[in-house]
Amino acid sequence: MKRTHLISSSLAVIFLASATMLAIAYDDTNTKRKSPATKRDKIGKLDEKTAGANVRTTELLGRNIYNPQGKSVGEISDLVIDANHGNIRYAAVAYGGILGIGNKLFAVPYDAFTCRQDSDDANEYVLVLDVTQEQLEGDRGFDEDHWPNFADQKFTRTVDRRYKVKHRKAHRETAANTARERTGAIDKKTAGANIRASQLHGLNIQNPEGKSVGEIQDLVINANNGDVQYAAVTYGGFLGLGDKMFAVPFEAFKCQPNPDDKNEHIAVLNVTQEQLEGARGFDQEHWPNFADRSYTNELYKRYKVKHDRDADIEVEIDKR
């Protein structure tokens, strides 16, 4: 009887151990399956009004820049955006602080920056740039009225080498991107299809028939990789929706020179009153949660744009 009892107990222990191992394996499998979402959740909160890793370009302009030792080296004066592919290519930086270079602006690849949580405030973040005075030797800089040609690959390669940044990988080709390729030069001060964030703020929006429907108030970008995600627009003109802002996927726009004034630009958006029925507007104090996939998916359906953001690079913010 004792031998039988001992065998039964041993079998029970083996069964329980096997079941536990299977449970752990199943849970580990589920954890691996859920890793993208989990990793996205760990990105942190960069902007309390937009959530997730999203931040408004109006919040980046004038933002202080620190070196890895925590000393201020300057600030971001503007951002150069590739209107074809919807990503920030370069920042126009005014160096000061320990570098003390004066009032000149300098082009810095956006990929050279690191977004890091503020050690003194978990809800705040800082932009970190590893740059030295020796590294900037030979960089002449530019002023507000004499921007460099960002369509000049010789110039951009020199900038990338200076900051030890590799060329950005080519973005996926989409119908929206292909349409933008046809726009040609958008900004005479930056050349090519590049345009500055400060020029997009307040930019007039027209429908394909040339009627004004509103203007761009702000841009929402993914601070990790510099992708321009959405524009916050106010609709006016024939839509008459008042002062509320509405989020529009950046792929829905076509940026082009104003046919009536080559020195100005317009954003073309195909939108109707019927299309906006049920759209949830927001105000400056109550921004939507752009980390909410159900909300953003609804935006892409509303504006009939293919969702290209599912393949966004999952990069955690450096919390050091």
C-alpha positions as CSV (number, residue, x, y, z in Angstrom):
1,M,0.0,0.0,0.0
2,K,2.8,2.3,0.8
3,R,4.5,1.6,-2.5
4,T,1.3,2.2,-4.4
5,H,0.7,5.5,-2.5
6,L,4.3,6.6,-3.2
7,I,3.9,5.9,-6.9
8,S,0.6,7.8,-7.0
9,S,2.2,10.8,-5.2
10,S,5.1,10.8,-7.7
11,L,2.8,10.7,-10.6
12,A,0.8,13.6,-9.1
13,V,3.9,15.7,-8.7
14,I,5.0,15.0,-12.3
15,F,1.6,15.9,-13.6
16,L,1.5,19.1,-11.6
17,A,5.0,20.0,-12.8
18,S,4.1,19.3,-16.4
19,A,0.9,21.4,-16.2
20,T,2.9,24.3,-14.6
21,M,5.5,24.1,-17.4
22,L,2.7,24.1,-20.0
23,A,1.1,27.1,-18.4
24,I,4.3,29.0,-18.3
25,A,5.0,28.1,-22.0
26,Y,1.5,29.2,-23.0
27,D,1.8,32.4,-21.1
28,D,5.3,33.1,-22.6
29,T,3.8,32.5,-26.1
30,N,1.0,35.0,-25.4
31,T,3.6,37.4,-24.0
32,K,5.6,37.2,-27.2
33,R,2.5,37.6,-29.3
34,K,1.6,40.7,-27.4
35,S,5.1,42.2,-27.4
36,P,4.5,44.9,-30.0
37,A,1.6,46.4,-28.0
38,T,3.5,46.0,-24.7
39,K,6.5,47.7,-26.1
40,R,4.4,50.5,-27.5
41,D,2.8,51.0,-24.0
42,K,6.3,51.4,-22.5
43,I,7.2,54.2,-24.8
44,G,6.0,56.7,-22.2
45,K,4.0,59.9,-22.4
46,L,5.6,62.7,-24.2
47,D,2.7,65.1,-24.5
48,E,-0.1,65.1,-21.9
49,K,-2.5,66.5,-24.5
50,T,-1.8,63.8,-27.2
51,A,-0.5,60.8,-25.3
52,G,1.8,57.9,-26.3
53,A,5.0,58.9,-28.2
54,N,3.1,61.6,-30.0
55,V,4.0,65.3,-29.6
56,R,2.9,68.5,-31.4
57,T,5.3,70.4,-33.5
58,T,4.4,73.6,-31.8
59,E,5.7,71.9,-28.6
60,L,9.0,71.1,-30.3
61,L,9.7,74.6,-31.7
62,G,11.7,76.5,-29.1
63,R,12.4,73.3,-27.2
64,N,15.7,73.2,-25.3
65,I,18.4,70.8,-26.4
66,Y,20.7,69.1,-23.9
67,N,24.0,67.2,-24.2
68,P,24.3,63.7,-22.6
69,Q,25.7,65.4,-19.5
70,G,22.5,67.4,-19.0
71,K,23.9,70.8,-20.1
72,S,21.8,73.0,-22.4
73,V,23.4,73.5,-25.8
74,G,20.7,75.3,-27.7
75,E,17.1,75.1,-29.0
76,I,15.1,73.9,-32.0
77,S,14.1,76.9,-34.1
78,D,12.3,75.0,-36.9
79,L,11.8,71.6,-38.5
80,V,12.4,70.6,-42.1
81,I,9.6,68.2,-43.2
82,D,9.7,66.0,-46.3
83,A,6.1,66.7,-47.6
84,N,6.3,63.7,-49.9
85,H,6.8,61.1,-47.3
86,G,5.6,62.8,-44.2
87,N,8.7,62.8,-42.0
88,I,11.0,65.2,-40.3
89,R,14.4,65.2,-42.0
90,Y,16.3,67.9,-40.2
91,A,16.0,70.4,-37.3
92,A,17.2,74.0,-37.6
93,V,19.1,74.5,-34.4
94,A,20.3,77.7,-32.7
95,Y,23.3,76.7,-30.6
96,G,24.0,78.6,-27.4
97,G,24.9,77.6,-23.8
98,I,28.3,75.9,-23.7
99,L,28.8,76.1,-27.4
100,G,28.1,79.8,-27.7
101,I,28.0,80.0,-31.5
102,G,25.7,83.1,-31.7
103,N,22.6,83.6,-33.8
104,K,23.3,81.3,-36.7
105,L,21.1,78.3,-37.4
106,F,22.6,74.8,-38.1
107,A,21.0,71.8,-39.8
108,V,20.9,68.7,-37.6
109,P,19.5,65.3,-38.7
110,Y,16.4,64.5,-36.7
111,D,17.8,61.0,-36.2
112,A,20.7,62.5,-34.2
113,F,18.3,63.4,-31.4
114,T,17.3,61.2,-28.5
115,C,14.0,61.7,-26.6
116,R,14.6,61.1,-23.0
117,Q,12.3,61.4,-20.0
118,D,13.2,64.3,-17.7
119,S,14.8,62.9,-14.5
120,D,13.0,65.6,-12.5
121,D,9.5,65.1,-14.0
122,A,8.4,61.7,-15.5
123,N,5.7,63.6,-17.5
124,E,8.2,65.8,-19.2
125,Y,10.9,64.9,-21.7
126,V,14.1,66.4,-23.1
127,L,15.8,66.3,-26.4
128,V,19.4,65.1,-26.1
129,L,22.0,65.8,-28.8
130,D,25.6,64.5,-28.5
131,V,27.5,67.4,-30.1
132,T,30.9,69.2,-29.4
133,Q,32.5,72.4,-30.5
134,E,35.2,70.3,-32.3
135,Q,32.4,68.5,-34.2
136,L,31.0,71.8,-35.5
137,E,34.3,73.1,-36.9
138,G,33.8,74.1,-40.5
139,D,30.0,74.3,-40.3
140,R,29.1,77.8,-41.5
141,G,25.5,77.8,-40.5
142,F,22.8,79.9,-42.1
143,D,20.3,82.6,-41.2
144,E,16.5,82.8,-41.5
145,D,16.7,84.5,-44.9
146,H,19.3,82.2,-46.5
147,W,18.3,78.6,-45.9
148,P,20.4,75.8,-47.4
149,N,19.2,73.5,-50.2
150,F,17.9,70.4,-48.5
151,A,17.4,68.8,-51.9
152,D,21.2,68.9,-52.4
153,Q,22.4,65.4,-51.5
154,K,26.0,66.7,-51.2
155,F,24.9,69.1,-48.5
156,T,22.7,66.6,-46.6
157,R,25.4,63.9,-46.7
158,T,27.9,66.3,-45.2
159,V,25.4,67.1,-42.4
160,D,24.7,63.4,-41.8
161,R,28.4,62.6,-41.6
162,R,29.0,65.5,-39.2
163,Y,26.5,64.1,-36.8
164,K,27.4,60.4,-37.5
165,V,23.9,59.6,-38.8
166,K,23.2,57.0,-41.5
167,H,20.8,57.9,-44.3
168,R,17.2,57.2,-43.4
169,K,15.7,54.1,-44.9
170,A,13.4,54.7,-47.8
171,H,9.7,55.0,-46.8
172,R,7.1,52.7,-48.2
173,E,5.6,53.8,-51.5
174,T,1.9,54.6,-51.3
175,A,-0.6,56.3,-53.6
176,A,-0.5,59.3,-51.4
177,N,3.3,59.5,-51.5
178,T,3.3,59.0,-55.3
179,A,0.9,61.9,-55.7
180,R,3.2,64.1,-53.5
181,E,6.2,63.3,-55.7
182,R,4.5,65.2,-58.5
183,T,4.3,68.4,-56.4
184,G,7.9,69.4,-57.2
185,A,9.6,72.3,-55.3
186,I,7.5,73.5,-52.4
187,D,9.7,75.8,-50.5
188,K,12.3,78.0,-52.3
189,K,14.2,78.4,-49.0
190,T,14.6,74.7,-48.5
191,A,14.1,73.3,-52.0
192,G,12.7,70.0,-53.3
193,A,9.6,68.8,-51.6
194,N,10.8,70.1,-48.2
195,I,8.8,72.5,-46.2
196,R,9.3,74.0,-42.7
197,A,7.0,73.2,-39.8
198,S,6.5,76.9,-39.2
199,Q,5.2,77.3,-42.7
200,L,2.7,74.5,-42.2
201,H,1.3,76.1,-39.1
202,G,-1.6,78.3,-40.3
203,L,-1.3,76.9,-43.9
204,N,-4.5,77.4,-45.9
205,I,-6.4,74.2,-46.9
206,Q,-8.3,74.1,-50.1
207,N,-10.5,71.4,-51.7
208,P,-9.7,70.1,-55.2
209,E,-12.0,72.7,-56.6
210,G,-9.9,75.5,-55.1
211,K,-12.3,76.6,-52.4
212,S,-10.9,77.3,-49.0
213,V,-12.1,74.9,-46.3
214,G,-9.8,75.8,-43.4
215,E,-6.3,75.8,-42.2
216,I,-3.7,73.7,-40.4
217,Q,-3.2,74.6,-36.7
218,D,-0.7,72.1,-35.6
219,L,1.0,68.8,-36.5
220,V,1.2,65.6,-34.5
221,I,4.4,63.6,-34.9
222,N,5.8,60.4,-33.6
223,A,8.8,61.7,-31.5
224,N,10.6,58.4,-31.8
225,N,11.1,58.3,-35.6
226,G,10.0,61.8,-36.7
227,D,7.0,60.6,-38.8
228,V,4.3,63.2,-39.2
229,Q,1.1,61.4,-38.2
230,Y,-1.7,63.9,-38.2
231,A,-2.6,67.5,-38.8
232,A,-4.9,69.4,-36.4
233,V,-7.1,71.5,-38.6
234,T,-9.9,74.1,-38.2
235,Y,-12.6,73.9,-40.8
236,G,-14.1,77.1,-42.1
237,G,-15.3,78.3,-45.5
238,F,-18.2,76.3,-46.8
239,L,-17.9,73.7,-44.0
240,G,-18.6,76.3,-41.3
241,L,-17.7,74.1,-38.3
242,G,-16.6,76.8,-36.0
243,D,-13.4,76.9,-33.8
244,K,-13.2,73.2,-33.1
245,M,-10.1,71.3,-34.4
246,F,-10.2,68.0,-36.2
247,A,-7.5,65.4,-36.7
248,V,-6.6,64.5,-40.3
249,P,-4.1,61.9,-41.4
250,F,-1.2,63.6,-43.0
251,E,-1.3,61.2,-46.0
252,A,-4.7,62.8,-46.9
253,F,-3.1,66.1,-47.8
254,K,-1.3,67.2,-51.0
255,C,1.1,70.1,-50.4
256,Q,1.8,72.3,-53.4
257,P,2.7,75.8,-54.4
258,N,-0.2,78.3,-54.5
259,P,-1.0,78.9,-58.2
260,D,-1.8,82.5,-57.4
261,D,1.4,83.2,-55.5
262,K,4.5,81.0,-56.1
263,N,6.0,82.2,-52.8
264,E,3.0,80.7,-50.8
265,H,1.8,77.2,-50.3
266,I,-1.5,75.5,-49.9
267,A,-2.6,72.1,-48.6
268,V,-5.2,70.3,-50.8
269,L,-7.7,68.1,-49.0
270,N,-10.6,66.3,-50.5
271,V,-13.3,66.6,-47.8
272,T,-17.0,67.2,-47.8
273,Q,-19.6,68.1,-45.2
274,E,-21.2,64.6,-45.5
275,Q,-17.8,63.0,-44.9
276,L,-17.4,64.9,-41.6
277,E,-20.7,63.8,-40.1
278,G,-20.1,62.4,-36.7
279,A,-16.5,63.6,-36.5
280,R,-15.3,64.3,-33.0
281,G,-13.7,67.7,-32.8
282,F,-11.6,68.9,-29.9
283,D,-10.2,72.1,-28.5
284,Q,-6.7,73.3,-27.4
285,E,-7.2,72.0,-23.9
286,H,-8.7,68.6,-24.7
287,W,-6.7,66.8,-27.3
288,P,-7.6,63.3,-28.3
289,N,-5.5,60.2,-27.5
290,F,-3.6,59.4,-30.6
291,A,-2.3,56.2,-28.9
292,D,-5.8,54.9,-29.1
293,R,-5.9,52.7,-32.2
294,S,-9.7,52.6,-32.4
295,Y,-9.7,56.4,-32.7
296,T,-6.9,56.6,-35.3
297,N,-8.3,53.8,-37.4
298,E,-11.6,55.7,-37.6
299,L,-9.7,58.7,-38.9
300,Y,-8.2,56.8,-41.7
301,K,-11.6,55.3,-42.7
302,R,-13.2,58.8,-42.6
303,Y,-10.6,60.3,-44.9
304,K,-10.3,57.2,-47.1
305,V,-6.6,56.9,-46.6
306,K,-4.8,53.6,-46.3
307,H,-3.3,53.1,-42.8
308,D,0.5,53.0,-43.3
309,R,1.4,53.5,-39.6
310,D,1.1,49.8,-38.5
311,A,4.7,49.2,-39.5
312,D,6.0,52.1,-37.5
313,I,9.3,51.4,-35.8
314,E,8.8,50.4,-32.2
315,V,11.4,52.3,-30.2
316,E,11.4,52.8,-26.5
317,I,12.3,56.2,-25.2
318,D,15.6,56.3,-23.3
319,K,14.7,56.5,-19.6
320,R,18.2,57.0,-18.4
